[in-house]
């Protein structure tokens, strides 16, 4: 699999990860590793943030949307 963003730029770079949101193949230059908070609780409330996080890989576009 090739990096989608690199391919759009005319480059031929192997992908090393896949965005968990959109599924885009990504090289090391175009991925963002983000620690995502975990919440647990019943519906609708109470909920609490757990102490540990989960590492996730996102593309730059999904990361920018997630951080807004």
N, C-alpha and C positions, 0 to 999 in steps of 0.2 A: 504494500500500500504506500502511496505517496502523500506528502503533505499537500493538502488542498490549497492553502494560501500560497505556498511556493509555486504550485502549478499555475495559479492565476498570474503570478509574476514572471512566468516563463522559466522557472527553475525546476530542476528534477531532484528533489530531496526525499529520502525515505521518511515515512512517518514512524514515530516512536511511541505515540499515544493517540487515544481517541477522546474527543470531548464528550463528557457524560451527558451534556444537554442536547447538542445537535448531531453528534456522531461524526463530526469532521475529523479526518486523519490529520495529525499535527506533528511537525518536527520540533526539536528542542528550542528553536528560536521563536516559535509561534504558540507555545503552550504556556499556561499559567497553572501552577500547582497551588491550590488554595485549601486551607484547613476549614472545613464546613462545620458549623455548630450542630449539635444533635439536641433535639428537644423531645421530651416524652411527657405523656400525661393523658388524662381521659378527655373525652369530648364533653362539652366544649372547653371546660377548664377544670381544675388548675393544670397548668403545664410548667415544667421546669427545664432549664438548660442543664444538660449533663456536663460533667467535668472534662470528659475527653472529646476530641474532635475527630473527624474522618478526613483523611487527605483525598482530594478530588482533583482531576485534571479537567481544565476548561480551555476552550479557545479564547482568543482575545476578545472577540465580539460578545460571546456569552458572559465572560467575566465582567466586561463593562456594564452589561445589562443587569447582572446579578448584584453588582456593587451600588447601583443607583438607589 
